[in-house]
Amino acid sequence: MRVLLIYPQFPRTFWSYEKLLELIDRKVLLPPLSLVTVAAILPQAWEFKLVDRNIRSVSDEEWNWAELVIVSAMIVQKEDMLDQIREAKRRHKSVAVGGPYPTSIPHEPAETGADYLILDEGEITLPLFVAALERGETHGTFRSGGEKPDITGTPIPRFDLLDFTAYDAMSVQFSRGCPFQCEFCDIIVLYGRKPRTKTPEQLLAELDYLYDLGWRRPVFMVDDNFIGNKRNVKLFLKELKVWQETHQFPFRFSTEASIDLGQDAELLELMSQCNFNAVFLGIETPDEESLAMTKKFQNTRNSLSESVEAITRSGLRIMAGFIIGFDGEKTGAGDRIVQFAEATSIPTTTFGMLQALPNTALWHRLEKEGRMLGQSNLNQTTLMNFVPTRPLEEIAREYIEAFCELYDPERFLDRTYRHFLIMGAPKCKLPSKPISWVELRALLIIVWRQGIKRSTRWKFWHHLFSMMKRNPAVWKHYLSTCAHEEHFLEYRQIVRDQIEAQVQDYLTEAERLKGQDVAIAPSSLMSR
């Protein structure tokens, strides 16, 4: 079987980092770990080619070569996934689909022409699909029936199928699932509330493979919550520390975790010793009432600001997620998010309006209350897909202003500076490495743009020299974080323009339908 694996395009989002990637001559932030894992689970006698459409298009030669096309996507990639299904069927190819989007909304790819729906987790459903092919079946839907696989049997992903030159970081996964019950999150719907982990030996074998293939750049642990099973993750980190030391620390790690990381000093110490230098935290909002409403109770048990400080002092740069639009939210939520980010000096913040994702507790509650208006679209330029408890235009206005304030050049530089001043030094001895041409070029561009061209140049130089004097162990990390503003500076204007246009369309339509009992779906306005 000749299998063409296609990873659909992402729309332009906060996470696309185009301007930042241009600086370091990369195309994409992270590779499609899902598809290289699928390729490892399928029969190894098959032939595979992988095309990441965030890098390039599928060639005619690749289309003609393929006997079977497999496409995997998240909800945010849905438009391009459907386009690839149509193109494959136009070329008379059999198409199989899987991933979070088809698992959550299977009827859409099915109606578009997909022959096989390989849903839920592939360790269970891919063997069912292969068996169906061997029986000669030309279509089918394969589900796990609620069973969650033991991922200690998951094979090493086929990293050899990837174009390493295109990616800024590599992806590996230690665990699936999260123990918490956040109402808006689809992770616990897709992967359950009991975190399942690989063995330390298993993940170290994956790192060995990456090492042997020549990878020497950052690695992102894509776990839903890296510390969901603290016992197992500590056992793994103790083994990883030895591996890193033996291999002279070839990888720098980052991951995402729950805020209770700040209460576990041993875990923070181990992460720093293994050369973790960044973590994404789902803070969502500083409003405790909203956190309780959405059942994110883990964020209410300890001081958010104290947890952020503890994590920063351990040597981890914090990336934080914030959401506006929770039920019962009071006016000024956007300002409170900005104030919290400023008070805790968090440099990088993802920020969006709340979306009700398919099959989540939030989705079911809003459907029962008759408040759902459309499907979700996880993008920072998308309005809410349900009727909020305060005026949509008020939420949108606060969102725009908060987003723009967070990435005001002066505010961003000051916040990043304060963050790195308190950051702890790495607790591992990293070998010195010569600067590459790509890194030197990026450095020169940043110096030109932020140190000479912009009005914030004096602040840029003051902060940089002060950092080199006051916390010299982190100045390179600090400078690379300053470079993130290259992306956000442009993206904040995109957010303003697109959201304002959608709100205006929404208000115009509302005025036209004034007096009629008609609900207007904000999601439908995206096509106008």
KOLKOL-455772 format. One record per residue (C-alpha): residue in three letters; x, z, y. Coordinates in steps of 0.05 Angstrom, whole numbers, padded with zeros to 5 digits, always signed. Layout:
# residues N
ALAXZY
...
//
This chain:
# residues 528
MET+00000+00000+00000
ARG+00027-00020+00069
VAL+00001+00032+00118
LEU+00002+00025+00194
LEU-00003+00093+00228
ILE-00028+00088+00300
TYR-00028+00145+00351
PRO-00075+00128+00409
GLN-00057+00132+00483
PHE-00069+00195+00524
PRO-00101+00184+00592
ARG-00061+00208+00651
THR-00065+00284+00651
PHE-00028+00346+00673
TRP+00011+00342+00607
SER+00032+00269+00612
TYR+00091+00286+00658
GLU+00105+00213+00675
LYS+00148+00227+00736
LEU+00188+00281+00700
LEU+00200+00238+00639
GLU+00224+00181+00682
LEU+00280+00226+00707
ILE+00308+00236+00637
ASP+00293+00166+00611
ARG+00240+00187+00561
LYS+00172+00157+00547
VAL+00132+00215+00519
LEU+00135+00290+00518
LEU+00120+00302+00444
PRO+00112+00260+00381
PRO+00050+00254+00336
LEU+00065+00310+00286
SER-00003+00297+00254
LEU+00014+00227+00232
VAL+00084+00242+00205
THR+00053+00299+00165
VAL-00001+00251+00139
ALA+00053+00203+00118
ALA+00088+00259+00080
ILE+00024+00279+00042
LEU+00005+00208+00022
PRO+00039+00175-00039
GLN+00112+00163-00023
ALA+00111+00097-00061
TRP+00070+00070-00003
GLU+00104+00037+00057
PHE+00093+00064+00127
LYS+00102+00040+00198
LEU+00083+00084+00257
VAL+00065+00061+00327
ASP+00056+00112+00382
ARG+00016+00074+00434
ASN+00041+00122+00488
ILE+00107+00086+00478
ARG+00086+00014+00462
SER+00030-00030+00436
VAL+00021-00052+00364
SER+00054-00120+00352
ASP+00019-00179+00318
GLU+00072-00174+00264
GLU+00053-00101+00250
TRP-00021-00117+00249
ASN-00009-00175+00200
TRP+00036-00131+00156
ALA-00014-00075+00147
GLU-00062-00068+00089
LEU-00091-00002+00114
VAL-00094+00026+00185
ILE-00096+00102+00196
VAL-00111+00130+00265
SER-00109+00204+00285
ALA-00132+00230+00352
MET-00152+00290+00394
ILE-00215+00287+00437
VAL-00176+00268+00499
GLN-00151+00205+00462
LYS-00220+00182+00440
GLU-00226+00119+00483
ASP-00162+00088+00457
MET-00177+00110+00386
LEU-00243+00073+00388
ASP-00208+00012+00418
GLN-00157+00012+00361
ILE-00213+00016+00309
ARG-00247-00044+00341
GLU-00181-00084+00342
ALA-00166-00067+00270
LYS-00236-00089+00248
ARG-00229-00153+00289
ARG-00167-00167+00247
HIS-00206-00150+00182
LYS-00166-00087+00166
SER-00190-00026+00128
VAL-00189+00033+00176
ALA-00184+00108+00161
VAL-00189+00161+00216
GLY-00175+00235+00220
GLY-00154+00291+00267
PRO-00192+00338+00314
TYR-00234+00284+00348
PRO-00264+00251+00285
THR-00272+00320+00253
SER-00311+00345+00314
ILE-00352+00281+00328
PRO-00349+00239+00264
HIS-00408+00193+00281
GLU-00371+00160+00339
PRO-00312+00130+00300
ALA-00360+00115+00242
GLU-00407+00075+00288
THR-00346+00039+00317
GLY-00328+00013+00248
ALA-00281+00063+00213
ASP-00286+00054+00138
TYR-00259+00122+00117
LEU-00268+00189+00153
ILE-00213+00237+00130
LEU-00237+00300+00163
ASP-00216+00373+00166
GLU-00145+00389+00142
GLY-00107+00333+00107
GLU-00075+00375+00052
ILE-00145+00378+00020
THR-00178+00314+00043
LEU-00121+00263+00039
PRO-00116+00270-00038
LEU-00191+00259-00041
PHE-00183+00196+00000
VAL-00126+00170-00045
ALA-00168+00182-00107
ALA-00226+00143-00075
LEU-00179+00085-00061
GLU-00155+00086-00133
ARG-00228+00081-00155
GLY-00236+00020-00111
GLU-00283+00052-00061
THR-00285+00014+00005
HIS-00313+00069+00049
GLY-00325+00144+00047
THR-00325+00211+00083
PHE-00279+00266+00057
ARG-00288+00339+00077
SER-00259+00404+00054
GLY-00326+00441+00047
GLY-00300+00499+00089
GLU-00238+00510+00048
LYS-00173+00521+00085
PRO-00109+00497+00052
ASP-00049+00540+00035
ILE+00002+00506+00080
THR+00061+00533+00040
GLY+00051+00469+00000
THR+00054+00422+00060
PRO+00112+00374+00052
ILE+00166+00362+00104
PRO+00138+00313+00156
ARG+00166+00242+00156
PHE+00206+00251+00220
ASP+00245+00189+00201
LEU+00186+00146+00223
LEU+00195+00168+00295
ASP+00234+00135+00351
PHE+00275+00195+00373
THR+00299+00161+00437
ALA+00228+00161+00465
TYR+00212+00236+00461
ASP+00233+00294+00505
ALA+00220+00346+00451
MET+00205+00348+00376
SER+00145+00383+00345
VAL+00142+00429+00285
GLN+00088+00476+00261
PHE+00096+00545+00229
SER+00023+00568+00228
ARG-00049+00546+00236
GLY-00108+00586+00261
CYS-00117+00643+00310
PRO-00145+00714+00298
PHE-00184+00717+00363
GLN-00255+00693+00380
CYS-00253+00659+00448
GLU-00321+00627+00458
PHE-00296+00562+00488
CYS-00239+00549+00438
ASP-00245+00498+00381
ILE-00182+00521+00345
ILE-00220+00575+00307
VAL-00273+00523+00289
LEU-00223+00472+00263
TYR-00171+00519+00232
GLY-00204+00587+00224
ARG-00189+00658+00248
LYS-00141+00676+00192
PRO-00072+00649+00212
ARG-00038+00615+00154
THR+00037+00607+00156
LYS+00091+00567+00123
THR+00148+00604+00089
PRO+00212+00614+00129
GLU+00250+00571+00079
GLN+00198+00516+00087
LEU+00204+00510+00162
LEU+00280+00517+00161
ALA+00280+00457+00113
GLU+00243+00418+00167
LEU+00294+00438+00218
ASP+00350+00418+00170
TYR+00318+00349+00164
LEU+00313+00342+00239
TYR+00385+00364+00245
ASP+00408+00315+00192
LEU+00371+00259+00228
GLY+00411+00275+00290
TRP+00360+00311+00334
ARG+00393+00359+00384
ARG+00342+00368+00438
PRO+00284+00417+00448
VAL+00234+00434+00393
PHE+00163+00456+00408
MET+00128+00501+00358
VAL+00058+00472+00364
ASP+00022+00531+00332
ASP-00046+00549+00358
ASN-00020+00619+00368
PHE+00052+00628+00345
ILE+00044+00704+00340
GLY-00024+00703+00305
ASN+00009+00733+00243
LYS+00062+00778+00274
ARG+00090+00803+00208
ASN+00104+00733+00182
VAL+00131+00706+00247
LYS+00181+00764+00252
LEU+00205+00749+00181
PHE+00213+00676+00201
LEU+00250+00691+00266
LYS+00300+00735+00230
GLU+00317+00676+00185
LEU+00316+00627+00243
LYS+00366+00669+00281
VAL+00416+00662+00225
TRP+00402+00587+00219
GLN+00413+00577+00294
GLU+00478+00616+00294
THR+00503+00578+00233
HIS+00487+00511+00265
GLN+00513+00532+00335
PHE+00443+00533+00367
PRO+00426+00458+00365
PHE+00354+00470+00385
ARG+00319+00504+00444
PHE+00249+00527+00426
SER+00184+00535+00463
THR+00114+00552+00438
GLU+00046+00580+00456
ALA+00023+00650+00443
SER-00030+00702+00462
ILE-00016+00750+00520
ASP-00006+00809+00472
LEU+00064+00782+00462
GLY+00081+00824+00523
GLN+00068+00888+00483
ASP+00115+00872+00426
ALA+00187+00885+00448
GLU+00216+00869+00379
LEU+00182+00801+00377
LEU+00206+00784+00447
GLU+00277+00804+00429
LEU+00276+00761+00366
MET+00250+00701+00404
SER+00304+00707+00455
GLN+00358+00714+00402
CYS+00333+00650+00369
ASN+00338+00612+00435
PHE+00264+00609+00454
ASN+00262+00599+00529
ALA+00190+00583+00546
VAL+00120+00603+00524
PHE+00050+00578+00542
LEU-00001+00633+00553
GLY-00076+00624+00556
ILE-00091+00671+00614
GLU-00154+00632+00635
THR-00175+00678+00693
PRO-00157+00746+00723
ASP-00232+00763+00726
GLU-00244+00814+00671
GLU-00320+00801+00671
SER-00308+00727+00656
LEU-00258+00744+00602
ALA-00308+00791+00569
MET-00364+00739+00576
THR-00323+00687+00540
LYS-00300+00738+00487
LYS-00226+00734+00505
PHE-00220+00809+00495
GLN-00146+00806+00479
ASN-00134+00791+00553
THR-00171+00854+00576
ARG-00135+00907+00533
ASN-00072+00911+00576
SER-00052+00894+00646
LEU-00044+00818+00651
SER+00009+00824+00706
GLU+00050+00875+00667
SER+00048+00832+00605
VAL+00071+00771+00645
GLU+00129+00811+00674
ALA+00151+00838+00606
ILE+00152+00768+00577
THR+00191+00740+00636
ARG+00242+00795+00635
SER+00255+00781+00561
GLY+00280+00712+00581
LEU+00219+00668+00570
ARG+00193+00622+00625
ILE+00118+00626+00628
MET+00070+00567+00630
ALA-00001+00592+00639
GLY-00069+00561+00628
PHE-00126+00576+00676
ILE-00200+00556+00674
ILE-00254+00557+00727
GLY-00329+00554+00715
PHE-00345+00612+00668
ASP-00416+00638+00665
GLY-00428+00693+00716
GLU-00366+00675+00754
LYS-00368+00698+00827
THR-00351+00656+00887
GLY-00276+00654+00902
ALA-00252+00647+00830
GLY-00204+00592+00850
ASP-00172+00636+00904
ARG-00165+00694+00854
ILE-00128+00648+00805
VAL-00080+00627+00860
GLN-00070+00699+00881
PHE-00055+00720+00809
ALA-00005+00663+00799
GLU+00029+00682+00864
ALA+00030+00756+00848
THR+00060+00745+00779
SER+00105+00687+00802
ILE+00084+00640+00746
PRO+00115+00572+00762
THR+00075+00524+00719
THR+00000+00530+00711
THR-00048+00484+00676
PHE-00115+00487+00710
GLY-00182+00455+00694
MET-00257+00463+00697
LEU-00289+00492+00635
GLN-00311+00443+00582
ALA-00357+00460+00523
LEU-00322+00431+00463
PRO-00362+00407+00402
ASN-00383+00460+00352
THR-00353+00518+00390
ALA-00393+00582+00402
LEU-00399+00560+00475
TRP-00426+00492+00455
HIS-00479+00523+00409
ARG-00500+00575+00461
LEU-00507+00524+00516
GLU-00546+00476+00471
LYS-00594+00533+00453
GLU-00602+00548+00527
GLY-00614+00474+00543
ARG-00554+00469+00589
MET-00511+00416+00555
LEU-00505+00351+00595
GLY-00455+00309+00557
GLN-00393+00307+00515
SER-00327+00340+00532
ASN-00267+00305+00561
LEU-00205+00350+00565
ASN-00175+00325+00629
GLN-00159+00357+00697
THR-00198+00302+00731
THR-00264+00314+00695
LEU-00325+00352+00717
MET-00359+00403+00672
ASN-00405+00378+00616
PHE-00457+00432+00624
VAL-00500+00465+00678
PRO-00459+00523+00706
THR-00487+00587+00733
ARG-00465+00571+00804
PRO-00467+00505+00842
LEU-00423+00451+00811
GLU-00399+00427+00879
GLU-00376+00498+00896
ILE-00336+00503+00832
ALA-00306+00433+00842
ARG-00286+00449+00914
GLU-00252+00514+00893
TYR-00217+00478+00836
ILE-00189+00423+00881
GLU-00164+00472+00934
ALA-00134+00519+00883
PHE-00099+00462+00846
CYS-00070+00436+00910
GLU-00048+00505+00933
LEU-00013+00520+00867
TYR+00029+00457+00874
ASP+00042+00459+00947
PRO+00118+00444+00949
GLU+00137+00508+00986
ARG+00093+00553+00944
PHE+00118+00522+00880
LEU+00191+00530+00900
ASP+00180+00602+00922
ARG+00142+00621+00859
THR+00193+00589+00813
TYR+00249+00624+00851
ARG+00216+00693+00844
HIS+00201+00680+00771
PHE+00274+00664+00753
LEU+00302+00721+00794
ILE+00271+00771+00746
MET+00281+00729+00683
GLY+00326+00760+00631
ALA+00389+00724+00609
PRO+00390+00690+00541
LYS+00408+00738+00485
CYS+00445+00686+00445
LYS+00514+00656+00458
LEU+00503+00582+00468
PRO+00563+00535+00460
SER+00582+00497+00523
LYS+00561+00424+00523
PRO+00584+00368+00569
ILE+00531+00341+00616
SER+00505+00274+00594
TRP+00495+00214+00639
VAL+00420+00221+00633
GLU+00424+00294+00656
LEU+00471+00277+00713
ARG+00426+00221+00737
ALA+00366+00267+00736
LEU+00405+00320+00774
LEU+00425+00271+00828
ILE+00353+00247+00836
ILE+00328+00318+00843
VAL+00382+00335+00894
TRP+00365+00273+00934
ARG+00290+00284+00934
GLN+00285+00360+00939
GLY+00352+00376+00972
ILE+00356+00320+01024
LYS+00294+00278+01031
ARG+00237+00330+01035
SER+00220+00380+01089
THR+00231+00436+01038
ARG+00306+00418+01032
TRP+00332+00482+01065
LYS+00290+00525+01020
PHE+00314+00485+00959
TRP+00387+00498+00975
HIS+00377+00571+00994
HIS+00340+00586+00929
LEU+00389+00548+00885
PHE+00452+00581+00913
SER+00418+00649+00913
MET+00399+00639+00839
MET+00470+00620+00821
LYS+00494+00684+00854
ARG+00440+00733+00834
ASN+00421+00709+00764
PRO+00473+00658+00744
ALA+00454+00657+00670
VAL+00389+00621+00684
TRP+00405+00574+00742
LYS+00404+00510+00699
HIS+00337+00529+00671
TYR+00313+00544+00741
LEU+00335+00476+00768
SER+00301+00439+00711
THR+00237+00476+00726
CYS+00242+00457+00800
ALA+00242+00385+00775
HIS+00170+00395+00749
GLU+00145+00389+00820
GLU+00161+00314+00817
HIS+00100+00307+00771
PHE+00054+00357+00803
LEU+00064+00333+00874
GLU+00032+00266+00857
TYR-00017+00292+00806
ARG-00051+00342+00853
GLN-00072+00283+00898
ILE-00100+00247+00837
VAL-00141+00309+00821
ARG-00167+00313+00892
ASP-00186+00240+00897
GLN-00220+00234+00830
ILE-00258+00300+00831
GLU-00282+00289+00903
ALA-00307+00220+00884
GLN-00345+00247+00824
VAL-00376+00304+00864
GLN-00399+00255+00918
ASP-00431+00211+00865
TYR-00464+00273+00835
LEU-00492+00296+00902
THR-00516+00226+00919
GLU-00553+00221+00853
ALA-00581+00291+00861
GLU-00608+00273+00930
ARG-00640+00210+00902
LEU-00674+00249+00847
LYS-00693+00307+00891
GLY-00760+00336+00873
GLN-00758+00307+00802
ASP-00744+00349+00740
VAL-00684+00309+00719
ALA-00616+00336+00698
ILE-00555+00297+00721
ALA-00497+00294+00672
PRO-00431+00301+00709
SER-00395+00268+00650
SER-00437+00205+00660
LEU-00412+00199+00731
MET-00342+00184+00707
SER-00363+00112+00692
ARG-00389+00100+00762
//
